[in-house]
Amino acid sequence: MIPVNEPVLTDKDFEFLKDAFTSGWISSAGKYIEEFEQNWAEYCGMRYGISVSNGTAAIQLALDAAGIGKGDEVIMPSFTIISCGQAVTNLGAIPVLVDSDVNTWCMDVTSIESRVTKKTKAIMVVHMYGHPVDMDVVMGIAKKHNILVIEDAAEVHGAKYLSNRGTSSEQWLVCGGIGDISTFSFFANKLITTGEGGMVLTSDSGINDRAMMLRNLCFNNERRFRHYELGYNYRLTNMQAAIGVSQIQRIEEIVERKIEIGRYYQEQLSQIEGIQLQKQESWAKGVFWINGLVLDDSLNCTAEKFCDELRKLGVDTRPFFLGMHEQPVFASKGLFIGEKYPVSERIARQGFYLPSGLSLTIDQVDEVINSFKLVMEKI
Ligand SMILES: *Cc1c(COP(=O)(O)O)cnc(C)c1O
């Protein structure tokens, strides 16, 4: 079976891990924690990094540190991972959804402003499957209405966005360095991995202070074990951070390889009728976190059925996300009842992704493409 997303861990990663291990600093104190935070923040163009135990924790911490609370509204895409929706509802806040852009599958930025109300506190964008959201539009709306922008950048390590297009201040910005706060995951299938892990980035010292406190159970310096607020234990270990420090030293190499695989897939798959690939906009330098596609309705075949056939030929796949408005758990809370987001619904039903890991060889990609063509003939 060609795996869908296998990590690549090097001897150097192991040297770093071993150093943390033998130093005895195996919990959340130790030199690699700050080094990892500083290096990643600097790479993305933010002032502060707060490492956490996973990407879901990063989103929760970001929203809490930003002061999102009961009754506040957060505008976000329907088409994303549950982590985004639950981070909002866990705080007693209300997720307000928008549909996906039909080409990039990122949130449709043209439908954001009509969802702004007096209660809107933040817009949470999710850069989708390696491709950036059109951030200038989002930042413009946020500035006009004085609301925060949180970027979920878990799928776009190293992706770049062309800001101020066509003006003298045109500039490529790193995703996760554009909004007020950003969040990353370093799960094993992400471009940079620490096994499990995550990070919140911000340039706001107040948000940084709050995030640091909330991450560590809201201990305070005045009297340890006296608490004025409730927080979380979201600490990352020094051992994980050591792997992270090693990994980000070769971020350019990792991004380059992902783009190579992604471009090859796009070249080969674009010759096949009946499927839609993720459009790579001219203002984006995407990193092809995964290589996804959406089957045309005219094929009369769902992603699920297609993937069963691919699996029989030794090709592993994953389905696309299922929109927040189609989640039974939110319906049971009375959320999004009767709401419709047609693009999100269609790509959730018809979309899936092919093997996309860093360990993939071009020969394996050819094998995937051949199997794909066989299934196309069969259905
Ligand atoms: C992977 C991912 C997360 C969650 O990260 P975990 O580390 O698995 O908790 C959040 N958001 C997006 C968009 C992701 O792809």
Ligand as a Chemical Component Dictionary entry (heavy atoms), coordinates in Angstrom:
data_LIG
# 
_chem_comp.id                   LIG 
_chem_comp.type                 NON-POLYMER 
_chem_comp.pdbx_formal_charge   0 
_chem_comp.three_letter_code    LIG 
# 
loop_
_chem_comp_atom.comp_id 
_chem_comp_atom.atom_id 
_chem_comp_atom.alt_atom_id 
_chem_comp_atom.type_symbol 
_chem_comp_atom.charge 
_chem_comp_atom.model_Cartn_x 
_chem_comp_atom.model_Cartn_y 
_chem_comp_atom.model_Cartn_z 
_chem_comp_atom.pdbx_ordinal 
LIG C1 C1 C 0 -4.063 19.098 11.480 1  
LIG C2 C2 C 0 -4.936 20.275 11.628 2  
LIG C3 C3 C 0 -5.325 20.760 12.884 3  
LIG C4 C4 C 0 -5.157 19.999 14.168 4  
LIG O1 O1 O 0 -3.909 19.691 14.524 5  
LIG P1 P1 P 0 -3.638 18.500 15.609 6  
LIG O2 O2 O 0 -2.194 18.685 15.902 7  
LIG O3 O3 O 0 -3.946 17.222 14.942 8  
LIG O4 O4 O 0 -4.494 18.775 16.782 9  
LIG C5 C5 C 0 -6.021 21.957 12.940 10 
LIG N1 N1 N 0 -6.352 22.624 11.835 11 
LIG C6 C6 C 0 -6.060 22.160 10.604 12 
LIG C7 C7 C 0 -6.474 22.950 9.414  13 
LIG C8 C8 C 0 -5.354 20.962 10.457 14 
LIG O5 O5 O 0 -5.081 20.490 9.241  15 
# 
loop_
_chem_comp_bond.comp_id 
_chem_comp_bond.atom_id_1 
_chem_comp_bond.atom_id_2 
_chem_comp_bond.value_order 
_chem_comp_bond.pdbx_ordinal 
LIG C1 C2 SING 1  
LIG C2 C3 SING 2  
LIG C2 C8 DOUB 3  
LIG C3 C4 SING 4  
LIG C3 C5 DOUB 5  
LIG C4 O1 SING 6  
LIG O1 P1 SING 7  
LIG P1 O2 DOUB 8  
LIG P1 O3 SING 9  
LIG P1 O4 SING 10 
LIG C5 N1 SING 11 
LIG N1 C6 DOUB 12 
LIG C6 C7 SING 13 
LIG C6 C8 SING 14 
LIG C8 O5 SING 15 
# 
